[in-house]
Amino acid sequence: MRDHRKLKAFELADKLALLTYSETKAFPREEVFGLTSQLRRAGVSVPSNIVEGCARNTEKDYLRFLDDAYGSAKEVEYQASLARRLSYLKTTHLEEAAAEVARVLNALINSLRKGGD
């Protein structure tokens, strides 16, 4: 089994999940079941998929979960952009954090597909 705590991607994804919660605290009440919930689910999905992938026995399964984590990171990136354009967020911090997680995950995925690490 792989140790997710040793991955930079997990460390960044965990920070992204925490940032997602703190950044969505002040969203409008009418968004509680909309964008707030959607962003939080996607934000938690990133590190959760990394952890689950690390717990899988095969590299194929590991890569599938990393792919899912990557997709969720891109989802957070878009939704944070939408929230900013709707004036729910004042900064691009969440977008930038999601983009960084996606870059690191993409590099890890590409490395594994080429037979590395």
C-alpha positions as CSV (number, residue, x, y, z in Angstrom):
1,M,0.0,0.0,0.0
2,R,1.1,3.6,-0.7
3,D,1.2,6.2,2.0
4,H,-0.8,9.2,0.9
5,R,0.8,11.4,3.5
6,K,4.1,11.2,1.6
7,L,2.6,12.7,-1.5
8,K,2.9,16.5,-2.2
9,A,-0.3,16.1,-4.2
10,F,-2.1,15.0,-1.0
11,E,-0.6,17.7,1.1
12,L,-1.8,20.4,-1.3
13,A,-5.2,18.7,-1.8
14,D,-5.7,18.6,2.0
15,K,-5.0,22.4,2.2
16,L,-7.4,22.9,-0.7
17,A,-10.2,21.1,1.1
18,L,-9.7,23.3,4.2
19,L,-9.4,26.4,2.0
20,T,-12.7,25.5,0.2
21,Y,-14.5,25.4,3.5
22,S,-13.1,28.6,4.8
23,E,-13.7,30.5,1.5
24,T,-17.3,29.3,1.2
25,K,-18.4,30.3,4.8
26,A,-19.6,33.7,3.7
27,F,-21.5,32.6,0.6
28,P,-25.1,33.7,0.4
29,R,-27.6,31.6,2.3
30,E,-29.5,30.8,-0.9
31,E,-26.4,29.0,-2.2
32,V,-26.2,26.5,0.8
33,F,-27.6,23.7,-1.4
34,G,-26.1,25.1,-4.6
35,L,-22.6,26.4,-5.2
36,T,-21.5,26.2,-1.6
37,S,-22.4,22.5,-1.4
38,Q,-21.0,21.7,-4.8
39,L,-17.7,23.4,-4.2
40,R,-17.3,21.8,-0.8
41,R,-18.0,18.3,-2.2
42,A,-15.5,18.8,-5.0
43,G,-12.9,20.2,-2.6
44,V,-13.2,17.2,-0.3
45,S,-13.3,14.8,-3.2
46,V,-9.7,15.7,-4.2
47,P,-7.8,14.5,-1.1
48,S,-10.4,11.7,-0.6
49,N,-9.7,10.2,-4.0
50,I,-6.0,10.4,-3.5
51,V,-6.3,8.5,-0.2
52,E,-8.6,5.9,-1.7
53,G,-6.3,5.4,-4.7
54,C,-3.3,4.9,-2.4
55,A,-5.3,2.2,-0.6
56,R,-5.9,0.3,-3.8
57,N,-3.7,-2.7,-4.7
58,T,-3.2,-2.1,-8.4
59,E,-1.6,0.7,-10.2
60,K,-4.6,0.8,-12.6
61,D,-6.9,1.5,-9.7
62,Y,-4.5,4.0,-8.2
63,L,-4.4,5.9,-11.5
64,R,-8.2,5.9,-11.8
65,F,-8.5,7.5,-8.4
66,L,-5.8,10.0,-9.2
67,D,-7.7,10.9,-12.4
68,D,-10.8,11.4,-10.4
69,A,-8.9,13.7,-8.0
70,Y,-7.6,15.7,-10.9
71,G,-11.1,16.1,-12.3
72,S,-12.4,17.3,-9.0
73,A,-9.5,19.8,-8.7
74,K,-10.5,21.2,-12.1
75,E,-14.1,21.3,-10.9
76,V,-13.1,23.4,-7.9
77,E,-11.0,25.7,-10.1
78,Y,-14.0,26.4,-12.4
79,Q,-16.5,26.7,-9.5
80,A,-14.3,29.1,-7.6
81,S,-14.0,31.2,-10.8
82,L,-17.8,31.2,-11.1
83,A,-18.1,32.2,-7.5
84,R,-15.7,35.0,-7.9
85,R,-17.5,36.3,-11.0
86,L,-20.8,36.2,-9.0
87,S,-19.0,38.3,-6.4
88,Y,-19.2,35.5,-3.7
89,L,-15.3,35.4,-3.6
90,K,-13.1,38.5,-3.6
91,T,-9.8,36.8,-4.5
92,T,-8.5,34.1,-6.8
93,H,-6.8,32.2,-3.9
94,L,-9.1,29.2,-4.2
95,E,-8.8,29.1,-8.0
96,E,-5.0,29.3,-7.8
97,A,-4.9,26.6,-5.1
98,A,-7.0,24.3,-7.2
99,A,-4.9,24.9,-10.3
100,E,-1.7,24.1,-8.3
101,V,-3.2,20.8,-7.1
102,A,-4.3,19.9,-10.6
103,R,-0.7,20.6,-12.0
104,V,0.9,18.5,-9.3
105,L,-1.6,15.7,-9.8
106,N,-1.2,15.8,-13.6
107,A,2.6,15.5,-13.2
108,L,2.2,12.5,-10.9
109,I,-0.3,10.8,-13.2
110,N,2.0,11.4,-16.3
111,S,5.0,10.1,-14.3
112,L,3.1,6.9,-13.4
113,R,1.9,6.4,-16.9
114,K,5.4,6.6,-18.3
115,G,6.6,4.0,-15.8
116,G,8.1,6.2,-13.2
117,D,7.5,6.4,-9.4
